[in-house]
């Protein structure tokens, strides 16, 4: 039987010192989710330049990719996407009834793997722009 | 201690769809990133290259499904965050739902229009 508690709001940042791993996971998943849906709208807007013509699309891609800040933001986007994917897999397993007892370890594993993949990807993302 | 802490309605269709789309997106988002940043570098993406990919049924249908599932999963996630978490109801809930549905439709239509520019399948 599940019970409910009045835990206040996670958005009350004064409480961050008392957050458990599960609360950090919830917060990071929500933050990365907001970033990803925001990016999806932006992504479709950028791709829509193809409606104007081949040259407009190619010029947009070349113009954006020549900016160092765009490459760095892409690294950030990768980090956000990888964490959301890994934590999402963790949540799916927990929803299926597996792994709740190791939910803290699997959250830390998600963070470590996200960090490793992000760092390893930096050379690929920034090549040719600096 | 509670058995679980999920605030979602477990009997709902949207709850199930959020998880089904999640399972699909885990694979397709990873594939999308890998293909367009590691196999092909994003800086080397061209209209012609995109058009060639989008002119195969496998890739075209995958990208259309990607658009539809990502839009649902993302917008439904936002809806859950705003409506369920903050517990708004009445006209405010209706307004939030309406804005999100309209935004989703605009994005899907715009995405499909763009996809059709690239493909020679039709």
gemmi code that builds the backbone of each chain (N, CA, C; Angstrom):
import gemmi

chains = {
    "A": [
        ("UNK", (0.857, -1.192, 0.000), (0.000, 0.000, 0.000), (0.888, 1.235, 0.000)),
        ("UNK", (0.671, 2.091, -0.957), (1.528, 3.271, -1.004), (0.984, 4.352, -0.079)),
        ("UNK", (1.908, 5.139, 0.462), (1.532, 6.255, 1.325), (2.027, 7.534, 0.667)),
        ("UNK", (1.424, 8.632, 1.023), (1.946, 9.888, 0.501), (2.442, 10.741, 1.657)),
        ("UNK", (3.504, 11.470, 1.361), (4.107, 12.329, 2.360), (4.108, 13.751, 1.841)),
        ("UNK", (4.050, 14.709, 2.753), (4.243, 16.095, 2.346), (5.737, 16.385, 2.421)),
        ("UNK", (6.394, 16.293, 1.243), (7.844, 16.489, 1.230), (8.200, 17.914, 0.817)),
        ("UNK", (7.204, 18.787, 0.696), (7.494, 20.122, 0.177), (7.772, 20.010, -1.313)),
        ("UNK", (8.346, 21.041, -1.870), (8.645, 20.990, -3.304), (10.138, 20.813, -3.513)),
        ("UNK", (10.458, 19.991, -4.531), (11.861, 19.788, -4.870), (12.458, 21.088, -5.393)),
        ("UNK", (11.569, 21.925, -6.001), (12.046, 23.191, -6.550), (12.513, 24.159, -5.463)),
        ("UNK", (12.227, 23.847, -4.196), (12.725, 24.674, -3.111), (14.212, 24.366, -2.936)),
        ("UNK", (15.052, 25.202, -3.556), (16.467, 24.862, -3.653), (17.182, 24.882, -2.309)),
        ("UNK", (16.548, 25.484, -1.310), (17.147, 25.466, 0.009), (17.268, 24.057, 0.569)),
        ("UNK", (16.521, 23.121, -0.042), (16.522, 21.739, 0.455), (17.549, 20.854, -0.243)),
        ("UNK", (18.339, 21.438, -1.174), (19.161, 20.570, -2.027), (20.175, 19.745, -1.249)),
        ("UNK", (20.619, 20.260, -0.103), (21.605, 19.502, 0.677), (21.033, 18.189, 1.198)),
        ("UNK", (19.706, 18.148, 1.352), (19.103, 16.923, 1.895), (18.568, 16.007, 0.802)),
        ("UNK", (18.840, 16.363, -0.482), (18.345, 15.514, -1.580), (19.011, 14.144, -1.542)),
        ("UNK", (18.217, 13.113, -1.800), (18.774, 11.779, -1.994), (19.053, 11.589, -3.484)),
        ("UNK", (19.696, 10.466, -3.823), (20.033, 10.199, -5.230), (18.779, 10.217, -6.102)),
        ("UNK", (17.701, 9.629, -5.578), (16.466, 9.562, -6.355), (15.896, 10.936, -6.674)),
        ("UNK", (16.072, 11.881, -5.745), (15.567, 13.232, -5.978), (16.423, 13.959, -7.020)),
        ("UNK", (17.738, 13.737, -6.947), (18.613, 14.310, -7.980), (18.261, 13.729, -9.346)),
        ("UNK", (18.012, 12.415, -9.370), (17.665, 11.758, -10.633), (16.390, 12.361, -11.214)),
        ("UNK", (15.405, 12.578, -10.348), (14.126, 13.172, -10.770), (14.352, 14.574, -11.323)),
        ("UNK", (15.165, 15.363, -10.594), (15.425, 16.749, -10.999), (16.192, 16.791, -12.326)),
        ("UNK", (17.236, 15.967, -12.450), (18.043, 15.945, -13.684), (17.207, 15.460, -14.872)),
        ("UNK", (16.340, 14.472, -14.617), (15.522, 13.946, -15.712), (14.556, 15.024, -16.202)),
        ("UNK", (13.996, 15.765, -15.260), (13.067, 16.839, -15.641), (13.815, 17.951, -16.373)),
        ("UNK", (14.971, 18.366, -15.852), (15.757, 19.429, -16.498), (16.157, 19.016, -17.913)),
        ("UNK", (16.691, 17.793, -18.059), (17.129, 17.350, -19.395), (15.924, 17.198, -20.331)),
        ("UNK", (14.787, 16.824, -19.781), (13.564, 16.721, -20.585), (13.145, 18.074, -21.139)),
        ("UNK", (13.176, 19.105, -20.279), (12.838, 20.462, -20.727), (13.800, 20.919, -21.825)),
        ("UNK", (15.098, 20.626, -21.634), (16.094, 21.038, -22.640), (15.810, 20.324, -23.970)),
        ("UNK", (15.529, 19.031, -23.897), (15.334, 18.247, -25.127), (14.084, 18.682, -25.892)),
        ("UNK", (12.982, 18.949, -25.206), (11.773, 19.369, -25.935), (11.966, 20.782, -26.487)),
        ("UNK", (12.690, 21.615, -25.734), (13.010, 22.956, -26.253), (13.866, 22.868, -27.490)),
        ("UNK", (14.847, 21.958, -27.436), (15.724, 21.783, -28.591), (14.958, 21.215, -29.787)),
        ("UNK", (14.021, 20.319, -29.538), (13.269, 19.709, -30.650), (12.547, 20.785, -31.472)),
        ("UNK", (11.914, 21.736, -30.770), (11.234, 22.829, -31.480), (12.251, 23.654, -32.284)),
        ("UNK", (13.418, 23.927, -31.678), (14.455, 24.699, -32.372), (14.993, 23.930, -33.579)),
        ("UNK", (15.195, 22.631, -33.375), (15.746, 21.754, -34.412), (14.842, 21.741, -35.645)),
        ("UNK", (13.544, 21.586, -35.414), (12.600, 21.559, -36.543), (12.597, 22.921, -37.251)),
        ("UNK", (12.717, 24.010, -36.467), (12.756, 25.346, -37.072), (13.976, 25.498, -37.978)),
        ("UNK", (15.130, 25.017, -37.510), (16.356, 25.113, -38.321), (16.234, 24.244, -39.580)),
        ("UNK", (15.752, 23.024, -39.405), (15.611, 22.121, -40.562), (14.619, 22.676, -41.580)),
        ("UNK", (13.662, 23.474, -41.101), (12.644, 24.029, -41.990), (13.207, 24.983, -43.025)),
        ("UNK", (14.461, 25.409, -42.851), (15.066, 26.266, -43.886), (15.134, 25.514, -45.215)),
        ("UNK", (15.040, 24.183, -45.147), (15.015, 23.389, -46.388), (13.797, 23.721, -47.245)),
        ("UNK", (12.745, 24.242, -46.592), (11.541, 24.619, -47.347), (11.826, 25.800, -48.269)),
        ("UNK", (12.818, 26.617, -47.895), (13.161, 27.796, -48.686), (14.016, 27.420, -49.888)),
        ("UNK", (14.751, 26.334, -49.776), (15.571, 25.908, -50.902), (16.858, 25.247, -50.446)),
        ("UNK", (17.503, 24.570, -51.373), (18.725, 23.818, -51.076), (19.830, 24.727, -50.540)),
        ("UNK", (20.023, 25.889, -51.183), (21.102, 26.798, -50.786), (20.873, 27.340, -49.372)),
        ("UNK", (19.634, 27.693, -49.077), (19.312, 28.246, -47.756), (19.618, 27.217, -46.664)),
        ("UNK", (19.271, 25.962, -46.921), (19.516, 24.887, -45.944), (21.014, 24.678, -45.742)),
        ("UNK", (21.736, 24.539, -46.859), (23.181, 24.305, -46.752), (23.888, 25.475, -46.072)),
        ("UNK", (23.500, 26.712, -46.435), (24.124, 27.891, -45.828), (23.839, 27.950, -44.332)),
        ("UNK", (22.625, 27.570, -43.938), (22.262, 27.581, -42.511), (23.119, 26.592, -41.734)),
        ("UNK", (23.245, 25.376, -42.278), (24.035, 24.338, -41.580), (25.502, 24.766, -41.487)),
        ("UNK", (26.066, 25.214, -42.611), (27.479, 25.617, -42.617), (27.692, 26.801, -41.674)),
        ("UNK", (26.764, 27.768, -41.719), (26.877, 28.948, -40.862), (26.847, 28.591, -39.383)),
        ("UNK", (25.903, 27.739, -38.996), (25.786, 27.350, -37.584), (26.989, 26.526, -37.136)),
        ("UNK", (27.393, 25.572, -37.987), (28.481, 24.670, -37.595), (29.844, 25.358, -37.584)),
        ("UNK", (29.935, 26.546, -38.167), (31.213, 27.276, -38.145), (31.381, 28.045, -36.834)),
        ("UNK", (30.337, 28.102, -36.028), (30.402, 28.829, -34.758), (30.833, 27.898, -33.624)),
        ("UNK", (31.887, 28.307, -32.911), (32.397, 27.473, -31.810), (31.335, 27.270, -30.733)),
        ("UNK", (30.541, 28.307, -30.479), (29.527, 28.203, -29.414), (28.490, 27.128, -29.753)),
        ("UNK", (28.191, 26.990, -31.061), (27.226, 25.957, -31.476), (27.806, 24.570, -31.221)),
        ("UNK", (29.105, 24.405, -31.533), (29.745, 23.099, -31.289), (29.733, 22.761, -29.799)),
        ("UNK", (30.003, 23.771, -28.964), (30.015, 23.521, -27.515), (28.603, 23.208, -27.009)),
        ("UNK", (27.618, 23.927, -27.559), (26.233, 23.637, -27.178), (25.829, 22.231, -27.616)),
        ("UNK", (26.389, 21.773, -28.749), (26.099, 20.403, -29.202), (26.659, 19.369, -28.230)),
        ("UNK", (27.832, 19.669, -27.661), (28.396, 18.767, -26.640), (27.451, 18.720, -25.434)),
        ("UNK", (26.960, 19.900, -25.059), (25.997, 19.966, -23.957), (24.732, 19.198, -24.273)),
        ("UNK", (24.278, 19.327, -25.515), (23.070, 18.611, -25.931), (23.290, 17.099, -25.864)),
        ("UNK", (24.485, 16.657, -26.275), (24.798, 15.226, -26.194), (24.745, 14.762, -24.738)),
        ("UNK", (25.352, 15.548, -23.851), (25.357, 15.167, -22.430), (23.932, 15.041, -21.901)),
        ("UNK", (23.110, 16.028, -22.256), (21.710, 16.044, -21.820), (20.956, 14.828, -22.370)),
        ("UNK", (21.168, 14.547, -23.664), (20.464, 13.431, -24.302), (20.917, 12.087, -23.730)),
        ("UNK", (22.238, 11.935, -23.538), (22.754, 10.652, -23.029), (22.231, 10.409, -21.616)),
        ("UNK", (22.255, 11.462, -20.774), (21.744, 11.257, -19.410), (20.260, 10.892, -19.441)),
        ("UNK", (19.477, 11.621, -20.271), (18.030, 11.363, -20.323), (17.759, 9.940, -20.805)),
        ("UNK", (18.564, 9.480, -21.782), (18.416, 8.108, -22.286), (18.748, 7.089, -21.190)),
        ("UNK", (19.922, 7.253, -20.564), (20.364, 6.269, -19.565), (19.441, 6.258, -18.341)),
        ("UNK", (19.084, 7.458, -17.877), (18.178, 7.506, -16.727), (16.787, 7.009, -17.116)),
        ("UNK", (16.421, 7.244, -18.386), (15.139, 6.747, -18.878), (15.105, 5.223, -18.902)),
        ("UNK", (16.203, 4.605, -19.325), (16.295, 3.137, -19.304), (16.169, 2.637, -17.863)),
        ("UNK", (16.848, 3.349, -16.960), (16.787, 3.012, -15.527), (15.337, 3.084, -15.024)),
        ("UNK", (14.621, 4.143, -15.433), (13.228, 4.290, -15.008), (12.341, 3.198, -15.592)),
        ("UNK", (12.605, 2.848, -16.875), (11.798, 1.791, -17.510), (11.977, 0.467, -16.770)),
        ("UNK", (13.226, 0.164, -16.391), (13.471, -1.080, -15.648), (12.769, -1.047, -14.289)),
        ("UNK", (12.826, 0.107, -13.635), (12.171, 0.219, -12.325), (10.654, 0.065, -12.485)),
        ("UNK", (10.108, 0.676, -13.571), (8.670, 0.520, -13.840), (8.305, -0.939, -14.092)),
        ("UNK", (9.260, -1.687, -14.670), (9.014, -3.106, -14.939), (9.269, -3.962, -13.692)),
        ("UNK", (9.637, -3.310, -12.602), (9.789, -4.028, -11.337), (11.184, -4.543, -11.075)),
        ("UNK", (12.164, -4.049, -11.871), (13.537, -4.515, -11.692), (14.439, -3.352, -11.310)),
        ("UNK", (15.253, -3.540, -10.300), (16.310, -2.566, -10.029), (15.985, -1.492, -9.019)),
        ("UNK", (14.807, -1.535, -8.398), (14.479, -0.498, -7.416), (15.462, -0.521, -6.248)),
        ("UNK", (15.903, -1.752, -5.885), (16.822, -1.862, -4.747), (18.212, -1.305, -5.073)),
        ("UNK", (18.497, -1.164, -6.383), (19.806, -0.611, -6.775), (19.639, 0.729, -7.476)),
        ("UNK", (18.571, 1.450, -7.138), (18.279, 2.681, -7.897), (19.329, 3.767, -7.696)),
        ("UNK", (19.968, 3.793, -6.522), (21.002, 4.815, -6.319), (22.234, 4.497, -7.152)),
        ("UNK", (22.633, 3.214, -7.123), (23.814, 2.800, -7.886), (23.597, 3.027, -9.379)),
        ("UNK", (22.377, 2.709, -9.862), (22.123, 2.861, -11.296), (22.088, 4.334, -11.690)),
        ("UNK", (21.670, 5.215, -10.770), (21.723, 6.657, -11.046), (23.175, 7.117, -11.154)),
        ("UNK", (24.013, 6.677, -10.201), (25.421, 7.073, -10.256), (26.078, 6.521, -11.523)),
        ("UNK", (25.704, 5.290, -11.903), (26.248, 4.708, -13.134), (25.832, 5.552, -14.344)),
        ("UNK", (24.580, 6.028, -14.357), (24.104, 6.880, -15.452), (24.965, 8.137, -15.561)),
        ("UNK", (25.273, 8.724, -14.406), (26.085, 9.948, -14.401), (27.494, 9.686, -14.924)),
        ("UNK", (28.092, 8.599, -14.452), (29.475, 8.290, -14.838), (29.556, 7.985, -16.334)),
        ("UNK", (28.615, 7.180, -16.836), (28.637, 6.826, -18.267), (28.366, 8.065, -19.121)),
        ("UNK", (27.439, 8.918, -18.658), (27.171, 10.172, -19.384), (28.442, 11.010, -19.466)),
        ("UNK", (29.137, 11.140, -18.339), (30.374, 11.922, -18.316), (31.420, 11.339, -19.250)),
        ("UNK", (31.572, 10.023, -19.219), (32.593, 9.365, -20.051), (32.290, 9.549, -21.537)),
        ("UNK", (31.030, 9.326, -21.922), (30.649, 9.455, -23.336), (30.805, 10.909, -23.794)),
        ("UNK", (30.411, 11.844, -22.935), (30.502, 13.267, -23.294), (31.953, 13.680, -23.502)),
        ("UNK", (32.810, 13.322, -22.560), (34.227, 13.708, -22.671), (34.861, 13.067, -23.904)),
        ("UNK", (34.544, 11.791, -24.133), (35.118, 11.087, -25.283), (34.632, 11.683, -26.603)),
        ("UNK", (33.482, 12.368, -26.589), (32.902, 12.899, -27.829), (33.389, 14.308, -28.167)),
        ("UNK", (34.011, 14.969, -27.202), (34.415, 16.368, -27.428), (35.267, 16.534, -28.685)),
        ("UNK", (36.314, 15.714, -28.897), (37.133, 15.908, -30.108), (36.311, 15.826, -31.398)),
        ("UNK", (35.376, 14.903, -31.452), (34.546, 14.750, -32.654), (33.684, 15.990, -32.882)),
        ("UNK", (33.132, 16.527, -31.806), (32.205, 17.652, -31.933), (32.907, 18.967, -32.279)),
        ("UNK", (34.126, 19.152, -31.789), (34.770, 20.459, -31.993), (35.781, 20.443, -33.141)),
        ("UNK", (35.922, 19.299, -33.822), (36.946, 19.228, -34.865), (36.673, 20.240, -35.979)),
        ("UNK", (37.707, 20.996, -36.318), (37.622, 21.916, -37.444), (37.071, 23.282, -37.123)),
        ("UNK", (36.718, 23.548, -35.871), (36.120, 24.849, -35.563), (37.065, 25.744, -34.758)),
        ("UNK", (38.052, 25.147, -34.087), (39.004, 25.968, -33.321), (40.328, 26.112, -34.076)),
    ],
    "B": [
        ("UNK", (7.417, 2.581, 4.518), (7.939, 3.137, 3.273), (6.999, 2.801, 2.121)),
        ("UNK", (6.816, 3.783, 1.274), (5.913, 3.579, 0.142), (6.491, 2.556, -0.831)),
        ("UNK", (5.594, 1.850, -1.538), (6.029, 0.865, -2.525), (6.701, 1.548, -3.714)),
        ("UNK", (6.082, 2.627, -4.148), (6.666, 3.389, -5.264), (6.244, 4.838, -5.118)),
        ("UNK", (6.944, 5.725, -5.853), (6.703, 7.149, -5.669), (6.140, 7.817, -6.919)),
        ("UNK", (5.817, 7.017, -7.945), (5.356, 7.621, -9.192), (4.059, 8.383, -8.979)),
        ("UNK", (4.010, 9.588, -9.593), (2.791, 10.383, -9.465), (1.865, 10.155, -10.642)),
        ("UNK", (2.280, 9.276, -11.581), (1.475, 9.069, -12.776), (0.313, 8.121, -12.522)),
        ("UNK", (-0.706, 8.309, -13.356), (-1.858, 7.427, -13.284), (-1.515, 6.141, -14.028)),
        ("UNK", (-1.291, 5.074, -13.304), (-0.785, 3.850, -13.910), (-1.816, 3.119, -14.763)),
        ("UNK", (-3.057, 3.488, -14.630), (-4.058, 2.805, -15.442), (-4.297, 3.537, -16.753)),
        ("UNK", (-3.641, 4.683, -16.947), (-3.949, 5.518, -18.099), (-3.235, 5.111, -19.375)),
        ("UNK", (-3.888, 5.404, -20.496), (-3.287, 5.144, -21.806), (-2.056, 6.018, -22.005)),
        ("UNK", (-2.144, 7.269, -21.535), (-1.007, 8.175, -21.713), (0.219, 7.697, -20.929)),
        ("UNK", (-0.023, 7.111, -19.767), (1.085, 6.578, -18.971), (1.818, 5.493, -19.778)),
        ("UNK", (1.030, 4.606, -20.396), (1.627, 3.514, -21.177), (2.332, 4.063, -22.419)),
        ("UNK", (1.658, 5.000, -23.115), (2.249, 5.575, -24.327), (3.558, 6.301, -24.019)),
        ("UNK", (3.630, 6.958, -22.861), (4.863, 7.656, -22.482), (6.014, 6.666, -22.368)),
        ("UNK", (5.711, 5.459, -21.856), (6.762, 4.450, -21.699), (7.090, 3.730, -23.006)),
        ("UNK", (6.076, 3.472, -23.817), (6.312, 2.820, -25.123), (7.153, 3.744, -26.009)),
        ("UNK", (6.782, 5.042, -26.046), (7.561, 5.981, -26.851), (8.975, 6.133, -26.276)),
        ("UNK", (9.098, 6.062, -24.948), (10.427, 6.149, -24.318), (11.322, 5.020, -24.812)),
        ("UNK", (10.786, 3.792, -24.810), (11.570, 2.631, -25.244), (12.012, 2.785, -26.707)),
        ("UNK", (11.120, 3.318, -27.551), (11.437, 3.547, -28.958), (12.498, 4.649, -29.095)),
        ("UNK", (12.294, 5.748, -28.345), (13.180, 6.909, -28.470), (14.585, 6.635, -27.943)),
        ("UNK", (14.708, 5.773, -26.937), (16.024, 5.405, -26.416), (16.910, 4.913, -27.565)),
        ("UNK", (16.340, 4.071, -28.413), (17.090, 3.487, -29.525), (17.272, 4.514, -30.653)),
        ("UNK", (16.180, 5.168, -31.043), (16.223, 6.021, -32.232), (17.003, 7.321, -31.977)),
        ("UNK", (16.888, 7.888, -30.784), (17.652, 9.107, -30.480), (19.150, 8.796, -30.472)),
        ("UNK", (19.520, 7.654, -29.898), (20.928, 7.253, -29.891), (21.424, 7.036, -31.326)),
        ("UNK", (20.603, 6.384, -32.140), (20.947, 6.157, -33.554), (21.104, 7.486, -34.289)),
        ("UNK", (20.174, 8.407, -34.054), (20.172, 9.717, -34.714), (21.454, 10.488, -34.395)),
        ("UNK", (21.812, 10.524, -33.113), (23.041, 11.205, -32.695), (24.261, 10.541, -33.323)),
        ("UNK", (24.283, 9.215, -33.277), (25.438, 8.474, -33.784), (25.614, 8.703, -35.289)),
        ("UNK", (24.503, 8.639, -36.014), (24.573, 8.783, -37.479), (24.987, 10.191, -37.891)),
        ("UNK", (24.425, 11.210, -37.218), (24.615, 12.591, -37.683), (25.693, 13.369, -36.929)),
        ("UNK", (26.404, 12.712, -36.035), (27.534, 13.393, -35.398), (28.809, 12.572, -35.445)),
        ("UNK", (28.671, 11.260, -35.639), (29.865, 10.416, -35.606), (30.111, 9.737, -36.952)),
        ("UNK", (29.068, 9.127, -37.543), (29.233, 8.518, -38.881), (29.354, 9.639, -39.913)),
        ("UNK", (28.356, 10.539, -39.925), (28.435, 11.756, -40.725), (28.585, 12.911, -39.740)),
        ("UNK", (29.571, 13.769, -39.955), (29.729, 14.921, -39.061), (28.646, 15.943, -39.376)),
        ("UNK", (28.101, 16.576, -38.315), (27.008, 17.544, -38.501), (27.412, 18.664, -39.462)),
        ("UNK", (28.693, 19.059, -39.411), (29.154, 20.150, -40.280), (29.137, 19.749, -41.754)),
        ("UNK", (29.122, 18.452, -42.005), (29.144, 17.969, -43.397), (27.755, 17.617, -43.926)),
        ("UNK", (26.731, 17.878, -43.121), (25.356, 17.593, -43.555), (24.980, 18.561, -44.676)),
        ("UNK", (24.445, 17.993, -45.759), (24.005, 18.818, -46.896), (22.586, 18.441, -47.283)),
        ("UNK", (21.958, 19.313, -48.042), (20.612, 19.039, -48.553), (20.611, 17.739, -49.352)),
        ("UNK", (21.631, 17.573, -50.208), (21.702, 16.382, -51.071), (21.845, 15.105, -50.248)),
        ("UNK", (22.702, 15.178, -49.209), (22.912, 14.003, -48.358), (21.654, 13.643, -47.582)),
        ("UNK", (21.016, 14.673, -47.015), (19.770, 14.442, -46.276), (18.717, 13.873, -47.217)),
        ("UNK", (18.649, 14.449, -48.419), (17.662, 14.007, -49.401), (17.864, 12.536, -49.777)),
        ("UNK", (19.128, 12.141, -49.915), (19.422, 10.738, -50.266), (18.937, 9.797, -49.167)),
        ("UNK", (19.183, 10.186, -47.905), (18.738, 9.347, -46.779), (17.213, 9.297, -46.715)),
        ("UNK", (16.591, 10.462, -46.897), (15.139, 10.548, -46.752), (14.392, 9.930, -47.941)),
        ("UNK", (15.124, 9.538, -48.966), (14.484, 8.927, -50.130), (14.475, 7.406, -50.064)),
        ("UNK", (14.828, 6.863, -48.896), (14.642, 5.421, -48.671), (13.491, 5.267, -47.679)),
        ("UNK", (12.641, 4.290, -47.933), (11.452, 4.106, -47.090), (11.822, 3.849, -45.621)),
        ("UNK", (12.896, 3.072, -45.413), (13.276, 2.718, -44.043), (13.603, 3.970, -43.233)),
        ("UNK", (14.488, 4.811, -43.810), (14.929, 6.003, -43.084), (13.796, 7.020, -42.962)),
        ("UNK", (13.052, 7.207, -44.065), (11.958, 8.185, -44.050), (10.914, 7.821, -42.994)),
        ("UNK", (10.495, 6.558, -42.987), (9.461, 6.148, -42.029), (9.991, 6.224, -40.591)),
        ("UNK", (11.287, 5.907, -40.422), (11.885, 5.992, -39.083), (11.891, 7.442, -38.589)),
        ("UNK", (12.241, 8.377, -39.489), (12.296, 9.787, -39.084), (10.896, 10.364, -38.811)),
        ("UNK", (9.904, 9.940, -39.595), (8.533, 10.400, -39.349), (8.046, 9.862, -37.999)),
        ("UNK", (8.324, 8.589, -37.733), (7.961, 8.020, -36.428), (8.716, 8.704, -35.292)),
        ("UNK", (9.963, 9.054, -35.565), (10.798, 9.761, -34.588), (10.151, 11.100, -34.239)),
        ("UNK", (9.728, 11.834, -35.274), (9.075, 13.129, -35.074), (7.807, 12.978, -34.226)),
        ("UNK", (6.980, 12.002, -34.596), (5.697, 11.816, -33.909), (5.893, 11.390, -32.456)),
        ("UNK", (6.788, 10.410, -32.233), (6.974, 9.891, -30.871), (7.695, 10.911, -29.982)),
        ("UNK", (8.684, 11.614, -30.557), (9.418, 12.604, -29.753), (8.488, 13.756, -29.370)),
        ("UNK", (7.640, 14.175, -30.312), (6.694, 15.254, -30.007), (5.741, 14.827, -28.901)),
        ("UNK", (5.177, 13.619, -29.033), (4.254, 13.143, -27.992), (4.965, 13.034, -26.647)),
        ("UNK", (6.115, 12.350, -26.647), (6.823, 12.091, -25.393), (7.236, 13.397, -24.708)),
        ("UNK", (7.765, 14.338, -25.503), (8.232, 15.605, -24.941), (7.091, 16.477, -24.449)),
        ("UNK", (6.087, 16.630, -25.301), (4.979, 17.518, -24.933), (4.150, 16.904, -23.799)),
        ("UNK", (3.966, 15.595, -23.828), (3.247, 14.938, -22.729), (4.035, 15.055, -21.420)),
        ("UNK", (5.368, 15.022, -21.542), (6.207, 15.219, -20.360), (6.019, 16.613, -19.778)),
        ("UNK", (5.969, 17.608, -20.663), (5.737, 18.987, -20.217), (4.347, 19.094, -19.572)),
        ("UNK", (3.360, 18.455, -20.214), (1.990, 18.463, -19.686), (1.953, 17.852, -18.287)),
        ("UNK", (2.634, 16.715, -18.133), (2.701, 16.070, -16.810), (3.345, 16.993, -15.791)),
        ("UNK", (4.436, 17.659, -16.208), (5.171, 18.526, -15.287), (4.307, 19.701, -14.848)),
        ("UNK", (3.587, 20.288, -15.789), (2.799, 21.485, -15.455), (1.487, 21.122, -14.764)),
        ("UNK", (0.746, 20.197, -15.376), (-0.610, 19.912, -14.884), (-0.588, 19.022, -13.639)),
        ("UNK", (0.166, 17.913, -13.719), (0.132, 16.977, -12.598), (0.946, 17.459, -11.418)),
        ("UNK", (2.159, 17.942, -11.709), (3.056, 18.332, -10.636), (2.486, 19.541, -9.874)),
        ("UNK", (2.100, 20.552, -10.641), (1.623, 21.767, -9.990), (0.131, 21.693, -9.653)),
        ("UNK", (-0.516, 20.630, -10.179), (-1.892, 20.396, -9.791), (-2.878, 21.449, -10.244)),
        ("UNK", (-2.627, 22.064, -11.407), (-3.580, 23.061, -11.873), (-4.810, 22.372, -12.452)),
        ("UNK", (-5.930, 23.022, -12.403), (-7.153, 22.425, -12.944), (-8.042, 23.509, -13.536)),
        ("UNK", (-9.224, 23.099, -13.947), (-10.189, 24.060, -14.491), (-9.703, 24.681, -15.793)),
        ("UNK", (-9.974, 25.985, -15.972), (-9.652, 26.640, -17.246), (-8.155, 26.717, -17.480)),
        ("UNK", (-7.380, 26.764, -16.390), (-5.919, 26.818, -16.555), (-5.395, 25.530, -17.183)),
        ("UNK", (-5.929, 24.396, -16.708), (-5.513, 23.105, -17.278), (-5.929, 23.018, -18.744)),
        ("UNK", (-7.153, 23.473, -19.030), (-7.635, 23.456, -20.414), (-6.754, 24.325, -21.301)),
        ("UNK", (-6.371, 25.495, -20.786), (-5.538, 26.412, -21.562), (-4.163, 25.808, -21.837)),
        ("UNK", (-3.550, 25.220, -20.798), (-2.223, 24.603, -20.970), (-2.308, 23.471, -21.990)),
        ("UNK", (-3.337, 22.619, -21.844), (-3.506, 21.499, -22.773), (-3.683, 22.010, -24.197)),
        ("UNK", (-4.503, 23.052, -24.357), (-4.776, 23.581, -25.696), (-3.496, 24.136, -26.334)),
        ("UNK", (-2.721, 24.904, -25.561), (-1.476, 25.484, -26.087), (-0.513, 24.374, -26.509)),
        ("UNK", (-0.400, 23.334, -25.667), (0.529, 22.250, -25.973), (0.075, 21.446, -27.192)),
        ("UNK", (-1.241, 21.236, -27.314), (-1.750, 20.486, -28.476), (-1.502, 21.280, -29.762)),
        ("UNK", (-1.778, 22.592, -29.713), (-1.562, 23.433, -30.904), (-0.075, 23.471, -31.262)),
        ("UNK", (0.796, 23.645, -30.255), (2.246, 23.675, -30.504), (2.706, 22.353, -31.129)),
        ("UNK", (2.178, 21.239, -30.611), (2.544, 19.922, -31.150), (2.129, 19.790, -32.607)),
        ("UNK", (0.890, 20.222, -32.890), (0.388, 20.103, -34.266), (1.226, 20.947, -35.226)),
        ("UNK", (1.571, 22.158, -34.798), (2.399, 23.021, -35.653), (3.745, 22.349, -35.926)),
        ("UNK", (4.357, 21.786, -34.873), (5.669, 21.164, -35.062), (5.579, 19.932, -35.961)),
        ("UNK", (4.561, 19.116, -35.759), (4.430, 17.910, -36.584), (4.181, 18.288, -38.050)),
        ("UNK", (3.291, 19.243, -38.273), (2.998, 19.663, -39.657), (4.251, 20.240, -40.308)),
        ("UNK", (4.955, 21.108, -39.576), (6.181, 21.710, -40.115), (7.238, 20.636, -40.379)),
        ("UNK", (7.365, 19.677, -39.471), (8.319, 18.586, -39.652), (7.987, 17.736, -40.863)),
        ("UNK", (6.700, 17.437, -41.042), (6.278, 16.614, -42.187), (6.479, 17.372, -43.499)),
        ("UNK", (6.157, 18.668, -43.500), (6.368, 19.485, -44.714), (7.845, 19.458, -45.112)),
        ("UNK", (8.710, 19.586, -44.112), (10.156, 19.577, -44.379), (10.599, 18.205, -44.883)),
        ("UNK", (10.088, 17.160, -44.257), (10.449, 15.799, -44.674), (10.062, 15.567, -46.133)),
        ("UNK", (8.918, 16.097, -46.525), (8.439, 15.879, -47.891), (9.288, 16.634, -48.921)),
        ("UNK", (9.935, 17.722, -48.505), (10.832, 18.453, -49.413), (12.029, 17.585, -49.783)),
        ("UNK", (12.494, 16.794, -48.807), (13.717, 16.022, -49.002), (13.511, 14.722, -49.765)),
        ("UNK", (12.329, 14.160, -49.670), (12.153, 12.805, -50.206), (11.658, 12.804, -51.644)),
        ("UNK", (12.038, 11.761, -52.381), (11.492, 11.574, -53.731), (10.600, 10.336, -53.778)),
        ("UNK", (10.131, 9.931, -52.583), (9.337, 8.700, -52.501), (7.912, 8.898, -53.024)),
        ("UNK", (7.460, 10.148, -53.108), (6.063, 10.370, -53.497), (5.980, 11.102, -54.825)),
    ],
}
model = gemmi.Model(1)
for chain_id, residues in chains.items():
    chain = gemmi.Chain(chain_id)
    for i, (resn, *xyz) in enumerate(residues, 1):
        res = gemmi.Residue()
        res.name, res.seqid = resn, gemmi.SeqId(i, " ")
        for name, pos in zip(("N", "CA", "C"), xyz):
            atom = gemmi.Atom()
            atom.name, atom.element = name, gemmi.Element(name[0])
            atom.pos, atom.b_iso = gemmi.Position(*pos), 0.0
            res.add_atom(atom)
        chain.add_residue(res)
    model.add_chain(chain)
structure = gemmi.Structure()
structure.add_model(model)
structure.setup_entities()
